[in-house]
Amino acid sequence: MRIELPAFLVIVILTLSLIGCGNNRPFNNTKWIEGSLRDRGRMSEDLVNSNILIGATVGEAEQLLGPADFTYPTALQYKIDLGWPLKDPKHYGLQVHFDASRRVHTVKIVD
């Protein structure tokens, strides 16, 4: 016995699966500083994968990313919107972690 999905359900599933595709953008510090949280979200994966910030000092990181939304003893956090449907963007952030010499050792997306 074969069960057929209604056409509208198939369309909804396909639409939701394509919403996130193609949204990533290369990091651009001017667009990061001047852009929206969604613009930042689109560049976040590039910041994580490219290692642009690894080895940078706190000052160099802040020069590229601007002032952090949250500052912790060993990290800076920036608000981002990843654009995921049905997920509240206010919980997502890009964290830049520092070692004892105050140089970036890890950049990650957190929720």
Secondary structure as UniProt FT lines:
FT   HELIX           7..19
FT   TURN            20..22
FT   HELIX           29..34
FT   HELIX           37..50
FT   TURN            52..55
FT   HELIX           58..65
FT   STRAND          70..72
FT   TURN            73..74
FT   STRAND          75..79
FT   TURN            85..86
FT   HELIX           89..91
FT   STRAND          93..98
FT   TURN            100..101
FT   STRAND          103..110
//
